Amino acid sequence: MSPPDLRLLLSNRPQNVALVRQALGGLAGAVGLDEGLLADVKTAVSEACNNVVLHAYPGGEGPLEVYVCPDGTQLEIVVRDVGEGIQPRTPEPDEAMHGVGLSLIQALTERVEFVGGVGEGTEVRMEFRSDEPLRTQHVEDGAGEIQLPEGEIVVSVDQTLAGPVLSSVIAVLAARAGFSIERLSDAQLITDAIAAHAAGTFEGTRVNTAIEAGDRELELNLAPLVDGGGNALVTASAVGGLEPVLERLSDELVVEPVDGAERLRLRIVDRR
């Protein structure tokens, strides 16, 4: 699989399956995935994620990772855990992982592969095919391996797809945190501004955001940024001579050095 255009790192809590679905919906609009195929993708990916929720970490929580790579007419998605793992084998046609069952995942995908072993975790690699080429703008990323920020939810997305993906994710988390509709819209305006002005401010070609959700509060950590990238991102969010969006709509904004780069930390609170 090529380097993913979208990477989600989160826990296997049941409510995070809905977040994955929303992120896929945001990406689908950006790349031109039709509604029928999107429904198939959401069903198959949800089923793979549910398997991680129910079976990967008996009695506890653990990481759930989702990688998405659109390329031409092909959409590759990997759902990965580092839990108990499976013994690789050819599944029986009527074998069920959970809910609609493995047979439906096989029916909805162009190809599906299960990789892993006992104690090694599991990868479910799925391929879907679109009737029309997907809209992608792959840019060579010469930054090499990048240390992602740490947080409850981590989203690493190609800059060309960042707007709709981050907007979809932040809407779910703001609703989960109990935000009003007005403050939820503010949170989306913040992520829209980040996506619109990300070019040249992040190391590499991806927007990397770690998000923590509390009671009527969200914290976003954007990293790694290039030297001066934090202030440049804030300044660029000014529209029509008004105070920059990132300053005006956030309750706290801090640019700080971290591991030889910069981090922009934003805190958004609903004080109603």
N, C-alpha and C positions, 0 to 999 in steps of 0.2 A: 504493500500500500504506500502511496505517495505521502509526503508530510501532510497531515490533516489541515484543512482550511478551518475547521472548527474542532476544538478540544474542550470537553467538559470534565472537570474533576469535582466530585461531590461524594457524599456519603450514600449508603444504600437505604436511607430512610424512605418509607413508602411514598411520602409526599414529593420526593424529588423526581419520581417518574413523570409527574405532570410537568415539572420544570423542563425535563428533557424534551417532552413533546412540544412545549411552547418554543424552545430554542430551534427545534426542527422546523416548526411552522414559520418562524422568522427567516431562517435560511432558505426555505422553499420559495418564498416570495422573491428573494433576491436573485436566485439562480434560475427561476422560471420553471419550477417543478409543478406539474399539473395536479389538480385537486385529487384525482383518482389515485395517482401514484403516491401522493403525500399521505393519503389515508392508509395505503398499504404499508408505507414506511413507518408511520406512527404505530400501527398495530404490531408489526414485527419487532420494532425496536422496544416498544413498551413490554412486550412479552419477554424479550431477552433481559430487560432491566428488572422485571418482576422476578425472574429467576434469581438474580443477584440479591434482591430484597429478601426473598424467602429462604434461599438455600446456601448462599455463599459463606455466610458467617453465623452459624448456629448459635443462638443465645447472645449475639452481640451485633455491633456495627462495624463496617469496614468501607474501604473506598470503592466507588463505582466510577469508571472512566468510560467516556464515549468519544470516539473519533469519527469525524465525517470528512469525506473527500469527494467532491464532485469533479468529474473529469470527462469532457465530451458528453456522450449520452449515458455515461455510467456514474452511479452514485455508490461509493463504498462506505460502509459504516461498521465500526467495531465497537462492541460492548465488552468491557473487560473488568475482571475483578482479580483480587489476589487472595481469594479465600481457599476453601478446602479443595476445590478443583474437581475434575471429572476424569474418569478413565476413558481416553478417546476410543470410540467405537462407532460403528454404523448404527444410527438409531432406528428402532422399529417404526413403521409408518404411523402407528396409533399411539406412540409414546407421547406422554404429556409432560411438559415442564411445569406448567401452571395455566389455568384458565383455558384459553382457546387451544393451547397445545402446540407442541413442536411441529406437528404436521402442517398447521396453518402457516407457521413461519417459513417452512420449506416451500409451501405453495405461493407465498407472496414475494419471494425473492428469486432473482435470476440464479443465484448460487448462495449457499450457506455452508460454512465450515466451522467446526467446533475444535478448538485447540486447547490442550491443557492436560493435566494429569493430577493425580492425588497429591495434594500439598503444593501444587504449582499455580493454582488459580485457573481461570477459564477465560478464553476469548471466543466470542461469537462473531464471526466475520461474515457480513452480509453484503451482497451486491444486488443493486436494483438497476433497471435500465429504462431510460426515458425514450419516448418516441422522437423527441426533438433534442438537439444539443442543449446542454445546460449553459447558462450564462456564467462564465467564470473568467477571471483575469489573474491567472497565476503569475506571480512575480517571484523571481529568484531571490531567496533569502540568504544573504551571505553572512548573516550574523552568527551562524553556528548554533550550538546548544545554548539555550537561554534559560536562566533560573526563573521559574514562574513565581509570582507572589503566592503566599500561603493564606488560606482562608476557608470558610465554610463551603463556599461555592467558588470555583475558579473557572473563568471563561477565557480561553485563548482563541482568538478568531482573526482571520485575515482581514486587513483593514477595509477591503472592498465589501465585506459582508458584515462589518461590525455594527452598523446602525440598526438594522432590523433584528439581528440576533440579540444584542445587548438590550434593546428596547423590550423585546419579548421576555427576556429573563428578569429584568428589573421590575417589570409589571407583576410577575408572579410573586417575587420576593417582597415587593411593597405591599401587595394585597395580604400576603402571609403575615407581614409585620403590623397589619392593622391600619395602614395609611388611608386617609380620605382620598376621594377621587382626585381632588385638586392637587394634593401633595404627591400622589402617584404620578400625575401628569408632569409635575416638576421633576421627579426622578427620571422620567423618560426624556425630558428636555435636556437634562444633564448628560445622560448617556448618548443622546443624539449629538450634542456638542462635542463630546469626547471623540466619537466616531468621525465626525465631519472634519476635525482638525488633528487627527492622529498622525498623519503622514509627517515624517521627519522628527517626531517627538519621542517615539518608542524605539528601542533597539530592535532591529529586524522589521519585518513587515506585518506583525500581528499586534493586535490590541490585547494586552494581558490584564485582566481585572479579577481581583479577589474580592468577594462580597460577603459581609457578615450581616445577618438580619437579626434584630432584637425587637423589643416591644416598641412599636412606632419609631423605629430607628434603623437606618441602614448605614453601613460604612463600606466605602469603596477604596481599594488600594490598587493603584495603577503602577505597574513596574515590569521590567526595568525601563526607565526613560533615559534618553541621552542627556549629557550635560546641558543644562539650561532648558531641557524639554518640558519640565513641569510648568515653569513660568510662561514658556512659549504657548503651551496648550491653554493655560488660563487666559492669557492675553488675547489669543485668537478667537476665544468664545464671545468676545464683545460684539454686539450687533447694533448698528444704527446709533453709535455714540453712547450707548447705555453701558452700565457696569457689566463686566464679563458675566455671562450666564453661570459659569461655574462658581463664581464668588457670590452672585446675587441669590442663587437658589439653594446653596449649601449652607449648613449651619457652622461648619468648620472646614477649613482648607489649609493643608500643610504640605509644603514641598520639603523633602528631607533626603539626605544622602543615605544610600544603602548598598553595600557590597560593591563599591566602586562606580555606582550609577545613581540614579535618582528615583524617588518614589513620590507620587502625588496621592495624598490621603484626603478623602472627602467624607464628611459626615452629614447625613440628611435626617432630619428629625421632624415628625409631625407633632406639633405642640398644641393641637386643638383640645 
